[in-house]
Amino acid sequence: MTLLWLAVAASAQDYAFPTSAADYGSFYPTAYRDHGGVTDWDCGSITYAGHDGSDFGGGGFTGMDAGRDVTAAADGTVIAMHDGEFDRCTTGNCAGGGGFGNYVYLQHADGKVTIYGHLKQFSVLVGVGDSVVCGQKMGEMGSSGFSTGPHLHFQVETAGTPEDPFDGPCSAPPSYWIAQGVHGGLPDNTCGPPPTCEPVAALACGDHVQSANDAAGSTNATWTYGCTDYVYTGPELSWTLSSPVDTPVTLSLTGLAADLDLYVVGSTGCAGDDCVAASSNPNGDDEAVTFDAAAGVEYVVVVDGWEGAVSGFDLDVACAVTPQETAETGTAPDTAAPPGDDDDDDATLPPGGDDDDDVGGADLVPSQPHVIAAEPGCGCGTGGAPPGLAGLVLLAALHRRRR
């Protein structure tokens, strides 16, 4: 049976304003991201030409000396950090940290990176490879690097390209904040729940699914799967798959209008690091994987979009051995069965009798497609972040396509 899922917007990981409850009231926006012509996300002028992030002041040097917490806007892994630079810069051109002075870079499960710049000297509390949770303190506001006064520079990037976390008439949706608040105010600093991870339905041998990777239940929670080093920023859709018998299974993904890839992972725990098989052809090329499914083992099938790709698709599940075939070939022969009867459940049939639909003694039991019931949920996986302080170079390399 063919099942259609209607496309809806995919979810992404949302951010809380990156400070503690104690210091939240001390911050205020001083410069949003510039959208050209010194225009901010609300078509206002709280920005300056060429600014790629969002700046938030915290009471000048008095506030800095008192201590203004900088916290993680969402769960993530530290891929780069720097500390020890002079933190009382007023010229806008102090050396160190590539302009950010003292900083932290966080990789998030949806593929995005958040940057926390101009931090106070010796305030950084995390190291490369550390996993942090939303609201965890990572440092304090300072004035290091290219800064003219104490503030937090908060920047969001995908594949090294800056993005505006605010949604407004002069920026592209969606908002990346849990609640972004009004222009000139602050986003909410309350951390929301982490992305959920529930496959949308169960697949079985013979299934055919028509859908799209941004269909109901999709998410942007998964960004890597372990079979490859590629980082995914498009929405993904996932299903469970199991077979009652040992069998090679072939999954075919066709009808693509954009670059979607196909993965099979060995766990519903959505760790993103238990990859069984992968197909990652470029552009809109078809994808196919074949793997040996063990009887009774539940796998997760994932269709994900490369660099934000969204497309409709056809997904087919073909098993080399079906449960019906196993049942027939595994039946012991009838030692006392009448002629024409190949079953062992009716020894009283008259000669020539038969209670099955065999021809010439061979049963014909067609393999019927499994009917999939749509269930609410989302795609699977959170994945591990790329390691090392060289994360800035590594992230760019990871996003380079295999073409």
Disulfide bonds with the S-S distance in Angstrom:
Cys43-Cys170 1.88
Cys89-Cys94 2.11
Cys134-Cys191 1.97
Cys197-Cys270 2.03
Cys205-Cys319 1.89
Cys227-Cys275 1.75
Cys270-Cys380 2.33
